[in-house]
Amino acid sequence: MEILVRMVNRSDKTDDSKYGDCIAARPDGFPWTQAERTNPAWSLFRSNLTQAEVDALLQPLIDAGSLKLIYRRKLTVDVNGLGLAPNPTSGAIPDIPAEDIRAVTSEKPLP
């Protein structure tokens, strides 16, 4: 599975995508756009995470009472902890073992 992750906060709004948010996940060999492959605001990596783990990385955090979006993603991945850099101009997609991603994934604190 190939995963696109945000390398910088998109904005200061809590419900906007943040550093460490997984933006999208696609099967290996997916034809990512030029922007997705080269924009330094994002980075791509390949991993052997299970589908359930990938689904969890893409889940938003929604207030159960009001159904209002709190965070675009409930979980965050410490991409610096993975040694992941912004997209290289070469477009190469690094392989990161699932256990390394699990070790640096955490639930965001409530605002």
N, C-alpha and C positions, 0 to 999 in steps of 0.2 A: 504494500500500500504506500502511495506517495502522499505526503501531507504538506500543505502550504501553511506556514505559521507567520504571524506578524512579529516583526522585529522592533517596532516602535509603536507608541500609542498613536492611534489615528486622531484623537482629540481628547480634551479634558472631560467630556461628557461620560458619565459612568456607563451608559448603555451603548457606547461606541466600542469598536474593537480595540484591544489593548495589546501591549507587548506580551508575547507568550500565548496569545489566543490562536487556536487552530482555526483557520479560515475555511479550508476545504480539504477533503481527502478523496483520492481517486485511485483506481487500479494502477499497478506498475505499467509504465509505458504510456500513460495518458498524455495527449498532446497539449501540454500547458501553453498558454499564450506567451508571447515574447515578454510582456510586462510581468507576468507571473514568474518567469524564469530569470529575469534580470533586475527587477525593481529592488533597490536596497531596503525598502520598507518591509519586504517579505523574505522568507527563505523557504526552500523546499528540502525535504529529506524523505528518505525511504525507510520503512521499518516493518518489522514482522509483528506489530501489534495485532491483537484479535479484532474482529469487526466490532465486538461489544466495547472494547477499549477505545477504538476510533469514534464510535457513536458517542461515548461519554465525553470525549474531547470536544465534540461539536454541539453539546447540549447547552442551551442558555440557562441562566438562573432567573426564574420568574417568581414573583411574590405570589404565594398561594392564595392569599385573600383577595388582592386586587387584580391579579393576573397581569400586573405591570412588569415589564422587562426591567430587571435590575442590572444584570450583566449579559452581554452578548454571548459570553462563554462562562460556564460555571467553574471550569478547571483552567489552570494556567500551566504552561510548560516553561521552566527556566531555561531558555535557549542558551544563555551564557554558560549555564552549568553543563550543557551538552557540548560546549565549544563550537556551537553553530554560528557561523558568520552570515551577514547579509548575502543575498544571492551573488555568487561569483559570475563574472561576465562570461566565463566558459560555459555556464549552464549545467555544469556537472551536479548531479544529485547525490549527496552522501548517504551511505547506509548507516543507520543508527539502530543498534539492538533494542528491542522492546524493553528489556530490563533497565537500560540506561534512561529511557524516556520515563518509565514508571518512577525511577528514583528522583526525578526532578519535576514531577507533576504534583500539583497541590490544588486544593479548593481555595478559591478567592474568599477573603474575609468579607463579611457584609459591610456595606458602607455606613 
